[in-house]
Amino acid sequence: MTRTIVVPAILHPRRLAWTALVLITLVVAVMFVIVPARSWLELRSEVQSRRVEIETLEADTARLEKRILDLQTDAEIERIARSEYNLVYPNEEAYAVLPPPPAEERSTSAE
């Protein structure tokens, strides 16, 4: 008497081999497609933020370069000397206008 072992179709060796091959292919596809794609998207975002930063720095550089050129002119030097340091030419008189006292002091001095 010979016995025949009946294997369910899902556990057949050929079917298991194909299933394993499909699973391995999917894992490889995930490793070589999805992971690099996510990294690429992150890098793209980083590049965009760096471009914005570069534009800001270039604008600051242009503003500072203009300021350097302005500070090399006699008119700008005179303006700064007069406004920030209260300097005057010889034979000129400088006058300072004081602000009015606060309202509290005015009311007590009137009494």
ABEGO torsion letter per residue (X at the ends): XBBBBBBBAAABAAAAAAAAAAAAAAAAAAAAAAAAAAAAAAAAAAAAAAAAAAAAAAAAAAAAAAAAAAAABAAAAAAAAAAAAGBBBBGBBBBBBBBBBBAAAAAAAAX
